[in-house]
């Protein structure tokens, strides 16, 4: 199978990781954040589309696996692939707490072919991450619709406006194994 790097994917997993924090004590916020990342851990699959820019209209599909925390920190480690037609692109991201915010990288970070995650905030059912590569600034919002579906939007800043460029609808992949009792 051919592998080709698609620059449009540079913002995708920046998912699979700031709304201003609510006025809650730091301990409550830390517990809320940890609970959110544990809730989004697991296997996710779904379609996406590039909705603006040079590759507008390009449809793709992703298979991603998230694990909560790295080295015991609150956050998320993401691995998987996204596919356009016959071409597949590996996806990876690491996001971990950094004080009252989050830091991390998508692929190999902005110094390579990826993006840096420069900030982040968790709310009850979503996370908003600030993303950066050179002069490109943007945000990724991942919002849980329910326990088994999540919407991801990646936007970039153009002048004073945030313009959505990528949208995804991911569904949790559940085991099909039936469990029963033996009598």
C-alpha positions, 0 to 999 in steps of 0.5 A: 500500500502506498503511503503519502503525507497529506498536509491537510491532515496536519490538524486532525489529531491535534484530535483527538485533544480553550474554553475558559475554565469555569469558576471551580477549585483546581482539584475539581477541575483536575478531576473533571479533566481526568474524567473527560480524557478517560471517557474519550479513551478507546477506539474511534472511527468515522468520516471527515471532510475538508470544508475550506482551502485548497483541498475543500471537498476532500473526504477521508476516514479515520481509525483512532485509538486514544489512551488516557494520560502519559506517564501518569499525567492527565491527558491523551495519547492518540494513534491510528490512521486516516485514509483518503482513497487508497492513501493512508496517513499515520496519525499520532498525538500526545497531549498532557497537562502543563500547569492549568493548561495542556501542551503536546504535539501532533505527529512530530510537532511544528519543528517537523511535519506536524503541529504543536499543541500550545494550550488547552481547556476541558469543559464538561463534554469538550476540549478546546486546544490551541494549535500552531505551526509557524505562522498558522494559529488555530484551534481544535474542538472535540465535543462528545455528543454522547458516550459513543459519538464525538464531533471534531472541528479544526479551525484556523485564524485568518485575520481576525476570524476563526475559519473551520477547515476540517470536520469529523464525526467519530463513533466509538467502536464497541466490542461485538463479543456477547457475554453470558452466564454459564449454567 
